[in-house]
Amino acid sequence: ANHTTDMNVSHVFKCVGTCLQTPQLLNLFCAANMMNDSSNLVSYRENVAVIKFQGGEHCYYHGHVRGVQRSWAALSTCHGLQGMFSDGNFSYGIEPLHNISDQVSMQLKYSSISAFYIGLLKAVTPCIPLQVRRGPRTVQSETKYVELLVVNDYELFVQMRRSAPQTRNFAKAVVNMADAIYKEQLNTRIVLVAMETWSTQNMVSVGDDPLVTLRDFMKYRKENIKEKSDAAHLLSGRTFQSRSSGTAYIEGICTPTRGGGVNEYGNVGPMAITLCQSLGQNLGMMWNKDRATAGDCKCPDPWLGCIMEDTGYYLPRKFSRCSVEEYIQFLQQGGGSCLFNKPNKLLDPPECGNGFVEQGEECDCGSQVDCSRVGGACCKKCTLTHDAMCSNGLCCSRCKQRGVICRDAVNGCDVPETCTGDSSKCPHNVHKLDGYMCNSGLGRCYGGRCKTRDAQCQALWGHNAADRMCYEKLNIEGTERGSCGQDSSHSWIQCNKQDVLCGFLLCTNITAKPRYGDLNGEITSLTIYHQNKYLDCRGGHAVLEDGTDLGYVEDGTPCGPNMMCLDHRCLPVTTFNLSSCPGSSSSHICSDHGTCSNEVKCICDADYTGKDCSVYDPIPDPQPPDGPEKYKGSKHI
């Protein structure tokens, strides 16, 4: 493995116009969220050149203004100095002056507009990528990782003077700044795992309508991009005819068809905020003004505003309380299960200090700063110290042994992960296979979430679902007030009688606008007299910015005994392959000693093992450690 030596890097940059009164000194640490970029791979699709990037230098930094609380910085020194920092009151953007080759004179832009400043920037820490360690058990404390794939369109390539390296560095600077914001506020890392640039023409039409562009881009991703990622985002060199600078599918993270977004052109700072917004949509955040309770959603920075709001003269740098709560709720309900898996495949060559154990290494506790917190006593220069078998990880602390939970289940459709006893890492994050019962038998698991009509009505309108008779009465109409969706010509589709519970969502007592999205049309309202009582039947089309209509029953919702909804149809649970794990049949799952996961693998109960959980292997009672804490050859710190 390569070992990075200590180094100091200084840049002096001058200003024009209104300046601050005193210089600022920034403490910077190398960010470990970047792919490497020493070489380019050029492939051709339909005779069009597509550039992919691999390998290279580490020149992306996070940090803060020395001695200033609530400050932060995200900068790049790859080809000139550029990025952004905040002194706790204002945000400042730094960009290289054009036609200056010595990379000494720098232009400092204030809030992406026009103030300039004289200062000294000094990187005081060697550029060893910083590892952020997972906290134990909860969705808030455990570090999340968004594995991001970036595609730069032809217009952005042209904006960057048709230079592939300049396009690459611009995109990486955007991601680096977004990562700094997510790391500081959401304990989430934005990890760039792949990038491609359209250097001769766009591979999909990039037009005025961002929703159409998003739809075509996600189709391109599914059919043409083989690299795995949690989200794919298009960085465009053009602007869209839209109220916002980008758009993305709400809660689409971790899915190949909805995990993505498109972002219009701007300087590094504005484009990084746009990426934060569109990724926020992927992670379950709504635009603040799109909530019925938006007035109660206090922004901690009323002067600059918050990220999930329209941006103006100043660049926001904070998520509102509502945005943070929406993200946490999204995770607690089972969304974003892929975010808890630390990337295990890097495009960088092996390098000691990046926090990943790679070829030629026995351990890697991260940067010098990170190793000083935990792991350094057991790991020196990526080699285990004498008698040590592990250095860090959720299962290498306080003698956590086999069978001890290292990641709790977040809901009834999740699976708790337990330490194996022979690894310091918490196992891969999984959830139950679609179709499991949940919520005391009232719901079904789908995509790691418990689906019921009551829960959907409560989330959207604040009231319970309507009686089945309402669905039978309205959803066979095939009109705006009751249907099973629309066809390609936007005509309403009548529900078949067996599918009525999978059509338009009908609830009780709703009168106000939905909690999320915009109400399209009027609220459906009908009262039915049935079996000596009046039934209230109400619903509405709540449309999100990405075009999703929340006014329909969600896929995976129960619609009868052993039946679930899928694409507005009520289908047998057997359609969802619940019994496909080893040791399973129509009446037994994983030999009755385990849970079938979404990866179609058995997660065995305590005291059982094997692919089908049929092998009885009791966990021995833990013994007090003799000397340094050990268990099955592992040393714990």
JOURQUI-V88669 format. One record per residue. N is the residue number from 1. SS is DSSP state (a for helix, b for strand, c for the rest). Layout:
# JOURQUI-V88669
((N/SS) (N/SS))
This chain:
# JOURQUI-V88669
((1/c) (2/b) (3/b) (4/c) (5/c) (6/c) (7/c) (8/c) (9/b) (10/b) (11/b) (12/b) (13/b) (14/c) (15/c) (16/c) (17/c) (18/c) (19/c) (20/c) (21/c) (22/c) (23/c) (24/c) (25/c) (26/b) (27/b) (28/b) (29/b) (30/b) (31/b) (32/c) (33/c) (34/c) (35/c) (36/c) (37/c) (38/b) (39/b) (40/b) (41/b) (42/b) (43/b) (44/b) (45/b) (46/c) (47/c) (48/b) (49/b) (50/b) (51/b) (52/b) (53/b) (54/b) (55/b) (56/c) (57/c) (58/c) (59/c) (60/b) (61/b) (62/b) (63/b) (64/b) (65/b) (66/c) (67/c) (68/c) (69/c) (70/c) (71/c) (72/b) (73/b) (74/b) (75/b) (76/b) (77/c) (78/c) (79/c) (80/c) (81/c) (82/b) (83/b) (84/b) (85/b) (86/b) (87/c) (88/c) (89/c) (90/c) (91/b) (92/b) (93/b) (94/b) (95/b) (96/b) (97/c) (98/c) (99/c) (100/c) (101/c) (102/c) (103/c) (104/c) (105/c) (106/b) (107/b) (108/b) (109/b) (110/b) (111/c) (112/c) (113/c) (114/c) (115/c) (116/c) (117/c) (118/c) (119/b) (120/b) (121/b) (122/b) (123/b) (124/c) (125/c) (126/c) (127/c) (128/c) (129/c) (130/b) (131/c) (132/c) (133/c) (134/c) (135/c) (136/c) (137/c) (138/c) (139/c) (140/c) (141/c) (142/c) (143/c) (144/b) (145/b) (146/b) (147/b) (148/b) (149/b) (150/b) (151/b) (152/b) (153/c) (154/a) (155/a) (156/a) (157/a) (158/a) (159/a) (160/c) (161/c) (162/c) (163/c) (164/a) (165/a) (166/a) (167/a) (168/a) (169/a) (170/a) (171/a) (172/a) (173/a) (174/a) (175/a) (176/a) (177/a) (178/a) (179/a) (180/a) (181/a) (182/a) (183/a) (184/a) (185/a) (186/a) (187/c) (188/b) (189/b) (190/b) (191/b) (192/b) (193/b) (194/b) (195/b) (196/b) (197/b) (198/b) (199/c) (200/c) (201/c) (202/c) (203/c) (204/c) (205/c) (206/c) (207/c) (208/c) (209/c) (210/a) (211/a) (212/a) (213/a) (214/a) (215/a) (216/a) (217/a) (218/a) (219/a) (220/a) (221/a) (222/a) (223/a) (224/a) (225/c) (226/c) (227/c) (228/c) (229/c) (230/c) (231/b) (232/b) (233/b) (234/b) (235/b) (236/c) (237/c) (238/c) (239/c) (240/c) (241/c) (242/c) (243/c) (244/c) (245/c) (246/b) (247/b) (248/b) (249/c) (250/c) (251/c) (252/c) (253/c) (254/c) (255/c) (256/c) (257/c) (258/c) (259/c) (260/b) (261/b) (262/b) (263/b) (264/c) (265/c) (266/c) (267/c) (268/a) (269/a) (270/a) (271/a) (272/a) (273/a) (274/a) (275/a) (276/a) (277/a) (278/a) (279/a) (280/a) (281/a) (282/a) (283/c) (284/c) (285/c) (286/c) (287/c) (288/a) (289/a) (290/a) (291/c) (292/c) (293/c) (294/a) (295/a) (296/a) (297/c) (298/c) (299/c) (300/c) (301/c) (302/c) (303/c) (304/c) (305/c) (306/b) (307/c) (308/c) (309/c) (310/c) (311/c) (312/c) (313/c) (314/c) (315/c) (316/c) (317/c) (318/b) (319/c) (320/c) (321/a) (322/a) (323/a) (324/a) (325/a) (326/a) (327/a) (328/a) (329/a) (330/a) (331/a) (332/a) (333/c) (334/c) (335/c) (336/c) (337/a) (338/a) (339/a) (340/a) (341/c) (342/c) (343/c) (344/c) (345/c) (346/c) (347/c) (348/c) (349/c) (350/c) (351/b) (352/b) (353/c) (354/c) (355/c) (356/c) (357/c) (358/c) (359/c) (360/c) (361/c) (362/c) (363/c) (364/c) (365/c) (366/c) (367/c) (368/a) (369/a) (370/a) (371/a) (372/a) (373/a) (374/c) (375/c) (376/c) (377/c) (378/c) (379/b) (380/b) (381/c) (382/c) (383/b) (384/b) (385/c) (386/c) (387/c) (388/c) (389/c) (390/c) (391/c) (392/c) (393/c) (394/c) (395/c) (396/c) (397/c) (398/c) (399/c) (400/c) (401/c) (402/c) (403/c) (404/c) (405/b) (406/b) (407/b) (408/c) (409/c) (410/c) (411/c) (412/c) (413/c) (414/b) (415/c) (416/c) (417/b) (418/b) (419/c) (420/c) (421/c) (422/c) (423/c) (424/c) (425/c) (426/c) (427/c) (428/c) (429/c) (430/c) (431/b) (432/b) (433/c) (434/c) (435/c) (436/c) (437/b) (438/b) (439/c) (440/c) (441/c) (442/c) (443/b) (444/b) (445/b) (446/b) (447/c) (448/c) (449/b) (450/b) (451/b) (452/c) (453/a) (454/a) (455/a) (456/a) (457/a) (458/a) (459/a) (460/a) (461/a) (462/c) (463/c) (464/c) (465/b) (466/c) (467/c) (468/a) (469/a) (470/a) (471/a) (472/a) (473/a) (474/a) (475/c) (476/c) (477/c) (478/c) (479/b) (480/c) (481/c) (482/b) (483/c) (484/c) (485/c) (486/b) (487/c) (488/c) (489/c) (490/c) (491/c) (492/b) (493/c) (494/c) (495/c) (496/c) (497/a) (498/a) (499/a) (500/a) (501/a) (502/a) (503/c) (504/b) (505/c) (506/c) (507/b) (508/c) (509/c) (510/c) (511/c) (512/c) (513/c) (514/c) (515/c) (516/c) (517/c) (518/b) (519/b) (520/b) (521/b) (522/b) (523/b) (524/b) (525/b) (526/b) (527/b) (528/b) (529/b) (530/b) (531/c) (532/c) (533/b) (534/b) (535/b) (536/b) (537/b) (538/b) (539/b) (540/b) (541/b) (542/b) (543/b) (544/c) (545/c) (546/c) (547/c) (548/c) (549/b) (550/c) (551/c) (552/b) (553/c) (554/c) (555/c) (556/c) (557/c) (558/b) (559/b) (560/b) (561/c) (562/c) (563/b) (564/b) (565/b) (566/b) (567/c) (568/c) (569/b) (570/b) (571/b) (572/b) (573/a) (574/a) (575/a) (576/a) (577/c) (578/c) (579/c) (580/c) (581/c) (582/c) (583/c) (584/c) (585/c) (586/c) (587/c) (588/c) (589/c) (590/a) (591/a) (592/a) (593/c) (594/b) (595/b) (596/b) (597/b) (598/c) (599/c) (600/c) (601/c) (602/b) (603/b) (604/b) (605/c) (606/c) (607/c) (608/b) (609/b) (610/c) (611/c) (612/c) (613/c) (614/c) (615/b) (616/b) (617/c) (618/c) (619/c) (620/c) (621/c) (622/c) (623/c) (624/c) (625/c) (626/c) (627/c) (628/c) (629/c) (630/b) (631/b) (632/c) (633/c) (634/b) (635/b) (636/c) (637/c))
